Amino acid sequence: MSKILCFVYESMADFEITLACHMLGWIPDKKLISIGYEKSSVRASSNLQYIPEITVKEAISLDDIDGLIIPGGFERTCTPELIELIQKLDKEKKLICAICAAPEFLAKAGVLDNHLYTTTLVEDYYKENGLQDQFPRQNYLEQAVVRHENIITAKGRSFIDFGVEILDYFEAFEDDSEKSMLSKSYKE
């Protein structure tokens, strides 16, 4: 059974990935595994607590990883281990998904240098907060969801289409009509 990793961290916006994780449960040969910097609980922006099953460092040595999902959040500390995992998965052309502010992790790992992407973090955010912009802006697209090769990125408000796009990546739909119907059913 192949594994899809879900990175959980303090103050993450868990609503952005809940639907995607729920829908991935429909695919029988995929196992979701939560990962974190430590195996201790983290409190999401919803105030729910999550306990990672394994550490990011342990995840680096796993076999049969099909993907990584990263939610947005306010405390985006990016460790060398997370950068190594992201770079490893990109090199292996495995799915890497990031929503809202989470594409910043991908930018810090350098994988967006060769991929089109979107993010909620616009250039003005960095200027207004006196921060260094981490993104290769020449690859930025002003779209709700961007899928480019093995990378899926989305703005935070687009969490439904983000989840549907992840399912589509794993060929869970018979055709575009079925994909469109699922997306529409969650928006009604």
C-alpha positions as CSV (number, residue, x, y, z in Angstrom):
1,M,0.0,0.0,0.0
2,S,1.5,3.3,-1.0
3,K,1.7,6.2,1.4
4,I,0.5,9.8,1.2
5,L,2.1,12.0,3.9
6,C,0.3,14.8,5.6
7,F,2.5,17.3,7.3
8,V,0.9,18.7,10.5
9,Y,2.4,21.6,12.5
10,E,1.5,24.2,15.1
11,S,-1.2,26.7,13.9
12,M,-1.7,24.9,10.6
13,A,-5.0,25.7,8.9
14,D,-6.4,22.2,9.1
15,F,-9.7,23.0,7.3
16,E,-7.6,23.4,4.1
17,I,-6.7,19.7,3.9
18,T,-9.5,18.0,5.8
19,L,-11.6,17.4,2.6
20,A,-8.6,16.3,0.6
21,C,-7.7,13.8,3.3
22,H,-11.3,12.6,3.5
23,M,-11.5,12.0,-0.2
24,L,-8.1,10.2,-0.3
25,G,-9.7,7.7,2.1
26,W,-11.8,6.6,-0.9
27,I,-8.8,5.2,-2.7
28,P,-8.2,1.7,-1.3
29,D,-4.5,1.4,-2.1
30,K,-3.5,4.7,-0.4
31,K,-2.6,5.1,3.3
32,L,-2.5,8.6,4.8
33,I,0.3,9.1,7.4
34,S,0.6,12.2,9.5
35,I,4.1,13.5,9.9
36,G,5.5,16.3,12.1
37,Y,8.8,17.6,13.3
38,E,8.3,15.6,16.5
39,K,5.8,13.0,17.6
40,S,4.2,15.4,20.1
41,S,0.8,16.9,19.6
42,V,0.3,20.2,17.7
43,R,-2.7,22.5,17.9
44,A,-4.2,23.6,14.6
45,S,-5.9,26.9,14.0
46,S,-9.2,25.2,14.6
47,N,-7.9,24.5,18.1
48,L,-8.0,20.7,17.4
49,Q,-4.9,18.7,18.4
50,Y,-3.1,16.4,16.0
51,I,-0.4,13.8,16.9
52,P,2.0,12.9,14.1
53,E,2.5,9.2,13.5
54,I,6.1,9.7,12.5
55,T,8.6,12.5,12.3
56,V,9.7,14.2,9.1
57,K,13.1,12.7,9.5
58,E,11.6,9.2,9.7
59,A,9.5,9.9,6.6
60,I,12.6,10.6,4.5
61,S,13.6,6.9,4.6
62,L,10.1,5.6,3.9
63,D,9.5,3.5,0.7
64,D,6.4,3.7,-1.4
65,I,5.6,7.4,-0.8
66,D,3.1,8.7,-3.4
67,G,2.7,12.2,-2.2
68,L,2.9,14.9,0.5
69,I,0.2,17.3,1.5
70,I,1.0,20.5,3.4
71,P,-1.6,22.9,4.8
72,G,-1.1,26.6,5.1
73,G,-0.7,28.2,8.5
74,F,0.9,31.1,10.4
75,E,4.0,29.4,11.9
76,R,5.8,28.1,8.8
77,T,9.1,27.0,10.3
78,C,10.9,25.0,7.6
79,T,13.6,22.7,8.8
80,P,16.4,21.1,6.8
81,E,14.7,17.7,7.1
82,L,11.5,19.0,5.6
83,I,13.5,20.6,2.8
84,E,15.2,17.3,2.2
85,L,11.9,15.4,2.1
86,I,10.3,17.9,-0.4
87,Q,13.4,17.8,-2.6
88,K,13.5,14.0,-2.5
89,L,9.9,13.7,-3.5
90,D,10.2,16.3,-6.3
91,K,13.3,14.5,-7.7
92,E,11.3,11.2,-7.7
93,K,8.4,13.1,-9.4
94,K,6.1,12.3,-6.5
95,L,3.0,14.4,-5.8
96,I,3.6,17.5,-3.6
97,C,0.6,19.5,-2.6
98,A,0.6,22.8,-0.8
99,I,-2.3,25.2,-0.1
100,C,-2.6,28.8,0.9
101,A,0.7,29.9,2.6
102,A,2.2,26.4,2.4
103,P,3.8,26.8,-1.1
104,E,6.4,28.9,0.9
105,F,7.8,25.5,2.1
106,L,8.2,24.5,-1.6
107,A,9.8,27.8,-2.4
108,K,12.3,27.4,0.4
109,A,13.1,23.9,-0.9
110,G,13.7,25.4,-4.4
111,V,11.2,23.2,-6.1
112,L,9.1,26.1,-7.4
113,D,12.0,27.3,-9.5
114,N,11.0,24.8,-12.1
115,H,7.2,24.6,-11.5
116,L,4.2,26.9,-12.1
117,Y,2.3,27.6,-8.8
118,T,-0.1,29.8,-6.9
119,T,-0.2,30.9,-3.3
120,T,-2.1,33.2,-1.0
121,L,1.2,35.0,-0.1
122,V,1.5,37.8,-2.6
123,E,4.5,40.0,-3.0
124,D,2.9,42.8,-1.0
125,Y,2.7,40.5,2.1
126,Y,6.4,40.3,2.2
127,K,6.9,44.0,1.6
128,E,4.4,45.0,4.2
129,N,5.9,42.7,6.8
130,G,9.6,43.5,6.0
131,L,10.2,39.9,5.0
132,Q,12.3,38.4,2.2
133,D,10.0,37.0,-0.6
134,Q,10.9,33.3,-1.0
135,F,9.1,32.8,-4.2
136,P,10.2,32.7,-7.9
137,R,7.5,35.2,-9.0
138,Q,8.1,34.5,-12.7
139,N,6.4,31.1,-12.2
140,Y,3.4,32.5,-10.2
141,L,-0.1,32.2,-11.7
142,E,-3.0,34.2,-10.4
143,Q,-5.3,31.1,-10.3
144,A,-7.3,29.3,-7.6
145,V,-5.5,26.0,-8.2
146,V,-2.4,25.2,-10.3
147,R,-1.4,21.7,-11.2
148,H,2.0,21.6,-12.9
149,E,3.6,18.2,-13.4
150,N,3.8,16.6,-9.9
151,I,3.1,19.9,-8.0
152,I,-0.4,21.0,-6.9
153,T,-0.8,24.4,-5.3
154,A,-3.9,26.3,-4.3
155,K,-5.2,29.5,-2.6
156,G,-6.7,28.8,0.8
157,R,-10.3,29.5,-0.1
158,S,-10.0,26.8,-2.9
159,F,-9.7,23.9,-0.6
160,I,-12.5,22.0,-2.3
161,D,-10.9,22.2,-5.8
162,F,-7.5,21.5,-4.2
163,G,-8.9,18.2,-2.8
164,V,-10.6,17.3,-6.1
165,E,-7.4,18.0,-8.1
166,I,-5.4,15.7,-5.8
167,L,-8.0,12.9,-6.5
168,D,-7.7,13.6,-10.2
169,Y,-3.9,13.3,-10.0
170,F,-4.4,9.7,-8.7
171,E,-6.9,9.1,-11.6
172,A,-9.9,8.6,-9.3
173,F,-12.4,10.0,-11.9
174,E,-13.6,8.3,-15.0
175,D,-13.8,11.6,-16.9
176,D,-13.8,15.4,-16.4
177,S,-17.6,15.3,-16.0
178,E,-17.3,13.1,-12.9
179,K,-14.6,15.4,-11.5
180,S,-16.7,18.5,-12.1
181,M,-19.7,16.9,-10.5
182,L,-17.8,16.1,-7.3
183,S,-16.4,19.6,-7.0
184,K,-19.9,21.1,-7.6
185,S,-21.5,18.8,-5.1
186,Y,-19.3,20.1,-2.3
187,K,-20.0,23.7,-3.2
188,E,-23.8,23.5,-3.2
